[in-house]
Amino acid sequence: MLVLAGTLGGVVLLLVAGLWLGQRRLIYLPDTGPVPAAGTVLPGARDVVLETADGPALGAWFVPAEGPRREVTVLVANGNAGDRSLRAPLAAALRAEGFDVLLFDYRGYGDNPGSPSEEGLAADARAAHHHLVTEQAVPPQRLILLGESLGAAVAARLATEAPVAGMVLRSPFTDLAAVAERLYPVVPVRWLLADRFPVAELVARAGVPTTVVFGEGDRIIPPAQSKAVAEAAGAEVVAVPDADHNDAVLGHGPGVVGAVVRLADALGRPAG
């Protein structure tokens, strides 16, 4: 019996050690191959470079609006997987509604150098905001953040650090530990996690107009967590029936795009 207990204890210790050492490989799932030129995917879009405060230069796409311009720009904070090219349908749907859009990849994603971390992604988002405000001359009061899943945490933190008009958070979790606890219920993940992403806490501090969009059939981020984020933010809620986490209807469907449109309409037209 003592031998069995010792063996089980050793297995648990190995599991904990493995999760500690490899946790970021479980959190961040980048595509690391070359990213196509912006204009080959979205005609009229152009490649831009974002300069981060701590070093890595990041590849990004600036996608200008089509048709009547709203004079509102959408900064997209990606989820934890893929690269910016996977968000091309979202950018296409937004530009068709008159928005300029910035798609960018975090460090370690696409062809960007570096390794992702919570602090690294925060620095990357600040670089994207700085680029839009300084290089593209976007007034912060005409800038909307759109964060998807993990990117909701990135957007929420940016909204506490820099001026923005508002944000749309798609499939947000309350904090990263709440997601990890569902996957590893016997592991003390709140003690082990190096990256925290406390979304509910951040949205409460941000104090900007917010809409939360989630799928009622989401099997990765429970709808209850997204609802809790909305409650913390005092946000409008858009529930997409039957939609799972990675369904196209959540990625670039009318629930998400419509939420951005309504937020922009609430801003009105710029003076002058």
C-alpha positions as CSV (number, residue, x, y, z in Angstrom):
1,M,0.0,0.0,0.0
2,L,2.8,2.4,0.9
3,V,4.5,1.5,-2.4
4,L,1.4,2.2,-4.3
5,A,0.9,5.6,-2.6
6,G,4.5,6.5,-3.2
7,T,4.1,5.6,-6.9
8,L,1.0,7.7,-7.3
9,G,2.7,10.5,-5.5
10,G,5.6,10.3,-7.8
11,V,3.3,10.4,-10.8
12,V,1.5,13.5,-9.5
13,L,4.8,15.2,-8.9
14,L,6.0,14.4,-12.4
15,L,2.7,15.7,-13.8
16,V,3.0,18.9,-11.8
17,A,6.6,19.4,-12.8
18,G,5.8,18.8,-16.5
19,L,3.0,21.3,-16.4
20,W,5.1,23.9,-14.7
21,L,8.0,23.5,-17.2
22,G,5.8,23.2,-20.3
23,Q,2.8,25.3,-19.4
24,R,3.4,28.0,-22.0
25,R,3.5,25.4,-24.8
26,L,0.0,24.3,-23.6
27,I,-1.3,27.9,-23.5
28,Y,0.1,29.4,-26.7
29,L,-0.4,27.5,-30.0
30,P,1.2,29.7,-32.7
31,D,1.5,29.0,-36.4
32,T,5.1,29.9,-36.9
33,G,5.5,29.6,-40.7
34,P,5.7,32.5,-43.1
35,V,2.6,34.8,-43.3
36,P,1.5,35.8,-46.8
37,A,1.6,39.4,-47.9
38,A,-1.4,41.3,-46.8
39,G,-2.5,42.4,-50.3
40,T,-2.5,38.8,-51.6
41,V,-5.1,37.9,-49.0
42,L,-7.1,41.1,-48.6
43,P,-6.8,43.4,-51.7
44,G,-5.8,46.9,-50.7
45,A,-4.4,45.8,-47.3
46,R,-0.8,46.5,-46.6
47,D,1.9,45.0,-44.4
48,V,3.1,47.2,-41.5
49,V,5.7,46.7,-38.7
50,L,5.0,47.3,-35.0
51,E,7.9,48.3,-32.8
52,T,7.6,47.0,-29.2
53,A,9.2,48.8,-26.3
54,D,11.2,45.7,-25.3
55,G,12.6,44.8,-28.7
56,P,10.7,42.4,-31.0
57,A,9.4,43.9,-34.3
58,L,6.0,42.5,-35.1
59,G,4.4,41.8,-38.4
60,A,0.9,43.2,-38.9
61,W,-1.7,44.0,-41.6
62,F,-3.5,47.3,-41.9
63,V,-6.8,46.7,-43.7
64,P,-8.5,49.9,-44.9
65,A,-12.3,50.2,-45.0
66,E,-14.4,49.6,-48.1
67,G,-17.4,51.7,-49.1
68,P,-18.6,54.4,-46.8
69,R,-16.0,54.9,-44.0
70,R,-17.1,55.1,-40.4
71,E,-13.8,56.7,-39.3
72,V,-13.5,54.0,-36.6
73,T,-10.6,51.6,-36.4
74,V,-10.8,48.1,-35.0
75,L,-7.7,46.6,-33.3
76,V,-8.0,42.8,-33.2
77,A,-6.3,40.9,-30.4
78,N,-6.1,37.3,-31.6
79,G,-6.8,34.2,-29.6
80,N,-4.1,31.7,-28.6
81,A,-3.7,29.8,-31.9
82,G,-2.8,30.4,-35.5
83,D,-1.6,33.7,-37.0
84,R,-3.1,36.8,-38.4
85,S,-4.0,35.3,-41.7
86,L,-6.7,33.2,-40.0
87,R,-8.4,36.4,-39.1
88,A,-8.7,37.6,-42.7
89,P,-12.5,36.7,-42.9
90,L,-13.1,38.8,-39.8
91,A,-11.1,41.7,-41.2
92,A,-13.1,41.4,-44.5
93,A,-16.4,41.4,-42.7
94,L,-15.4,44.5,-40.7
95,R,-14.0,46.4,-43.6
96,A,-17.2,45.8,-45.5
97,E,-19.0,47.7,-42.7
98,G,-16.7,50.7,-43.1
99,F,-14.1,50.0,-40.5
100,D,-10.3,50.2,-40.8
101,V,-8.8,47.1,-39.2
102,L,-5.4,46.2,-37.7
103,L,-4.5,42.5,-37.6
104,F,-1.2,41.7,-35.8
105,D,0.6,38.7,-34.5
106,Y,2.0,38.4,-31.0
107,R,5.7,37.6,-30.5
108,G,6.5,34.0,-31.4
109,Y,3.5,33.9,-33.8
110,G,3.7,33.9,-37.6
111,D,7.1,35.0,-38.6
112,N,7.6,37.2,-35.5
113,P,10.7,36.6,-33.2
114,G,10.4,36.0,-29.5
115,S,8.3,33.8,-27.2
116,P,4.8,34.6,-26.0
117,S,4.0,35.3,-22.4
118,E,1.3,37.4,-20.6
119,E,3.7,40.4,-20.2
120,G,4.9,39.9,-23.8
121,L,1.4,40.0,-25.3
122,A,0.6,43.1,-23.2
123,A,3.7,44.8,-24.7
124,D,2.7,43.7,-28.2
125,A,-0.8,45.2,-27.8
126,R,0.6,48.4,-26.6
127,A,2.8,48.5,-29.7
128,A,-0.3,48.0,-31.9
129,H,-2.1,50.8,-30.1
130,H,0.9,53.1,-30.4
131,H,1.2,52.4,-34.1
132,L,-2.5,53.2,-34.8
133,V,-2.4,56.4,-32.7
134,T,0.9,57.7,-33.9
135,E,1.5,56.2,-37.4
136,Q,-2.1,56.0,-38.6
137,A,-3.3,59.1,-36.7
138,V,-6.3,57.2,-35.2
139,P,-7.9,59.2,-32.4
140,P,-8.2,57.0,-29.3
141,Q,-11.8,57.9,-29.0
142,R,-12.4,56.3,-32.5
143,L,-10.5,53.1,-31.6
144,I,-12.4,49.9,-30.7
145,L,-10.7,46.8,-29.4
146,L,-11.9,43.3,-30.5
147,G,-10.4,40.5,-28.4
148,E,-11.2,36.9,-29.1
149,S,-10.8,34.2,-26.3
150,L,-7.3,34.7,-24.9
151,G,-7.2,38.0,-26.9
152,A,-10.1,39.2,-24.7
153,A,-7.6,39.3,-21.8
154,V,-5.1,41.1,-24.0
155,A,-7.7,43.7,-25.0
156,A,-9.0,44.1,-21.5
157,R,-5.6,44.8,-20.1
158,L,-4.8,47.3,-22.9
159,A,-8.1,49.1,-22.1
160,T,-6.7,49.7,-18.5
161,E,-3.4,51.1,-19.9
162,A,-4.3,53.2,-22.9
163,P,-7.3,55.2,-24.0
164,V,-9.8,53.5,-26.3
165,A,-13.5,54.0,-27.2
166,G,-14.7,50.6,-26.1
167,M,-14.2,46.9,-26.7
168,V,-15.9,43.8,-27.9
169,L,-14.8,40.6,-26.2
170,R,-15.6,37.3,-27.9
171,S,-15.7,34.2,-25.8
172,P,-13.8,35.6,-22.8
173,F,-12.9,33.5,-19.7
174,T,-12.9,34.9,-16.2
175,D,-9.2,34.2,-15.7
176,L,-6.8,31.6,-17.1
177,A,-6.8,29.5,-14.0
178,A,-10.5,28.9,-14.4
179,V,-9.9,27.4,-17.8
180,A,-7.0,25.3,-16.6
181,E,-8.9,23.9,-13.6
182,R,-11.4,22.4,-16.0
183,L,-8.6,20.6,-17.9
184,Y,-6.5,19.6,-14.9
185,P,-8.8,19.3,-11.9
186,V,-6.4,17.4,-9.7
187,V,-3.5,19.9,-10.2
188,P,-3.1,23.1,-8.2
189,V,-3.1,25.3,-11.3
190,R,-3.7,28.6,-9.5
191,W,-0.4,28.0,-7.7
192,L,1.5,26.8,-10.8
193,L,0.4,29.3,-13.5
194,A,3.0,31.8,-14.5
195,D,0.5,33.7,-16.7
196,R,-2.8,34.8,-15.1
197,F,-4.9,36.8,-17.5
198,P,-7.5,38.0,-14.9
199,V,-10.1,39.2,-17.4
200,A,-13.0,39.8,-15.0
201,E,-10.8,41.9,-12.8
202,L,-9.5,43.9,-15.8
203,V,-12.8,44.7,-17.4
204,A,-14.1,46.0,-14.1
205,R,-11.1,48.4,-14.0
206,A,-11.2,49.4,-17.6
207,G,-14.5,51.2,-17.3
208,V,-15.2,51.5,-21.1
209,P,-18.3,50.5,-23.1
210,T,-18.1,46.8,-23.6
211,T,-20.0,44.0,-25.4
212,V,-19.4,40.3,-24.6
213,V,-20.2,37.8,-27.4
214,F,-20.2,34.1,-26.7
215,G,-21.5,30.8,-28.1
216,E,-24.1,29.0,-26.2
217,G,-22.6,25.7,-27.3
218,D,-19.0,26.7,-26.4
219,R,-17.2,23.5,-25.1
220,I,-13.8,25.3,-24.4
221,I,-14.9,28.4,-22.5
222,P,-18.1,27.8,-20.6
223,P,-20.8,30.4,-21.3
224,A,-21.0,31.0,-17.6
225,Q,-17.5,32.4,-17.6
226,S,-18.3,34.8,-20.4
227,K,-21.4,35.9,-18.6
228,A,-19.4,36.5,-15.5
229,V,-17.0,38.7,-17.5
230,A,-20.0,40.6,-18.9
231,E,-21.4,41.1,-15.4
232,A,-18.1,42.5,-14.2
233,A,-17.9,44.9,-17.1
234,G,-21.6,45.9,-17.0
235,A,-21.5,44.8,-20.6
236,E,-24.1,44.2,-23.3
237,V,-24.4,40.4,-23.9
238,V,-24.7,38.7,-27.3
239,A,-25.4,35.0,-27.1
240,V,-25.0,33.1,-30.3
241,P,-27.3,30.0,-30.3
242,D,-25.5,26.6,-30.6
243,A,-22.2,28.1,-31.6
244,D,-19.0,26.3,-30.4
245,H,-15.7,28.1,-29.7
246,N,-14.1,27.8,-33.1
247,D,-17.2,28.0,-35.3
248,A,-17.0,30.5,-38.1
249,V,-20.2,32.2,-36.9
250,L,-18.3,33.2,-33.7
251,G,-15.2,34.1,-35.6
252,H,-16.6,36.6,-38.1
253,G,-20.4,36.2,-38.0
254,P,-23.1,38.8,-37.4
255,G,-23.0,38.5,-33.7
256,V,-19.5,39.7,-33.5
257,V,-19.6,42.2,-36.4
258,G,-22.9,43.5,-35.3
259,A,-21.6,44.2,-31.8
260,V,-18.8,46.3,-33.3
261,V,-21.2,48.2,-35.5
262,R,-23.5,49.0,-32.5
263,L,-20.6,50.1,-30.4
264,A,-19.4,52.4,-33.3
265,D,-22.9,53.8,-33.8
266,A,-23.0,54.7,-30.2
267,L,-19.9,56.8,-30.7
268,G,-21.6,58.9,-33.3
269,R,-19.7,60.7,-36.0
270,P,-16.5,62.7,-35.3
271,A,-16.8,66.4,-34.9
272,G,-15.9,68.4,-38.0
